């Protein structure tokens, strides 16, 4: 595994984990960081964040039981 993809050393606090749905923006795909993760990690606009990307696998119970589909309010209407 390349050095830049290895998991964080044991001395670092565990990273927040979440599942997010991709959305098309122009020719790219975008994911939104949930508010809970933003608050937990203290992330501010314009900061660099480290991402570990892996396609979620569905099980018999689904990826995240209890989380419904995106609503109209979830959809992005404007972006930079």
C-alpha positions as CSV (number, residue, x, y, z in Angstrom):
1,X,0.0,0.0,0.0
2,X,1.4,3.5,-0.9
3,X,2.6,5.5,2.1
4,X,0.0,8.2,1.6
5,X,-2.8,5.7,1.8
6,X,-1.8,4.0,5.1
7,X,-4.0,4.3,8.1
8,X,-3.2,6.9,10.8
9,X,-0.7,5.9,13.5
10,X,-2.1,4.7,16.8
11,X,-1.0,8.0,18.5
12,X,-3.6,10.0,16.5
13,X,-7.2,10.2,17.6
14,X,-9.6,8.1,15.5
15,X,-11.1,9.8,12.4
16,X,-14.9,10.4,12.1
17,X,-16.6,8.0,9.7
18,X,-19.7,8.5,7.7
19,X,-21.4,7.3,4.5
20,X,-22.3,10.0,1.9
21,X,-24.1,9.9,-1.4
22,X,-22.2,11.3,-4.4
23,X,-23.7,14.1,-6.6
24,X,-22.7,15.3,-10.0
25,X,-21.4,18.8,-10.2
26,X,-20.2,19.6,-13.7
27,X,-17.8,16.8,-14.7
28,X,-17.0,15.9,-11.1
29,X,-18.6,14.0,-8.3
30,X,-19.2,15.7,-4.9
31,X,-19.9,14.5,-1.4
32,X,-21.1,16.7,1.5
33,X,-19.6,16.4,5.0
34,X,-22.5,16.0,7.5
35,X,-22.9,18.7,10.1
36,X,-22.2,16.3,13.0
37,X,-18.8,15.4,11.5
38,X,-18.0,19.1,10.9
39,X,-18.7,19.9,14.5
40,X,-16.9,16.8,15.8
41,X,-13.7,17.5,13.8
42,X,-13.9,21.3,14.1
43,X,-13.7,21.7,10.3
44,X,-14.1,25.2,8.9
45,X,-14.7,26.4,5.4
46,X,-11.5,26.6,3.3
47,X,-9.6,24.0,5.4
48,X,-8.0,21.0,3.8
49,X,-9.4,17.7,5.0
50,X,-8.0,14.2,4.5
51,X,-10.4,11.7,2.8
52,X,-10.3,8.0,2.5
53,X,-12.6,7.0,-0.3
54,X,-14.1,3.5,-0.7
55,X,-17.3,2.4,-2.4
56,X,-19.8,1.4,0.3
57,X,-20.9,-2.2,0.1
58,X,-24.6,-3.0,0.7
59,X,-25.5,-5.7,3.1
60,X,-28.9,-7.4,3.6
61,X,-29.8,-4.5,5.9
62,X,-28.6,-1.7,3.6
63,X,-25.7,0.6,4.1
64,X,-27.1,2.7,6.8
65,X,-30.4,1.6,8.2
66,X,-32.5,4.6,9.4
67,X,-31.1,7.1,6.9
68,X,-33.6,8.0,4.2
69,X,-33.0,9.4,0.7
70,X,-32.0,13.0,0.1
71,X,-34.7,15.5,0.4
72,X,-35.2,18.7,-1.6
73,X,-33.5,20.7,1.1
74,X,-30.4,18.4,0.8
75,X,-29.9,19.2,-2.8
76,X,-27.4,21.9,-3.7
77,X,-28.8,24.8,-5.6
78,X,-25.7,26.9,-6.1
79,X,-22.0,26.2,-5.9
80,X,-18.6,27.9,-6.7
